[in-house]
Amino acid sequence: MCLSIPSKVVKISEDETVCTVDTMGVKRDANLMMMSEGDIKIGDYVLLHIGFVMNKIDEDEALKSIETYKEILELMDEDERKKAILEDDECPNRES
């Protein structure tokens, strides 16, 4: 199962094709090509999948999800936590 941690948009490129997101303190670039032009603004919370912004989510729901995710992370050791945060949007396609 894949979980996507809500990420906050902190920067958008001039051509609006790439944004920088903050995922629980980890910053990375994400592609905006799956979104309509102008859909995403700085400060929005988004969900990523394989490096692409897939959708924008409500801030209250994003913050609730982050809190739940923090509870899950507290149960992991440090290496598992780092891996979960750094690789959260790189979920491989798996067949059930």
Secondary structure, 3 states (H helix, E strand, C coil): CCCCCCEEEEEECCCCCEEEEEECCEEEEEECCCCCCCCCCCCCEEEEECCEEEEEECHHHHHHHHHHHHHHHHCCCHHHHHHHHHCCCCCCCCCC
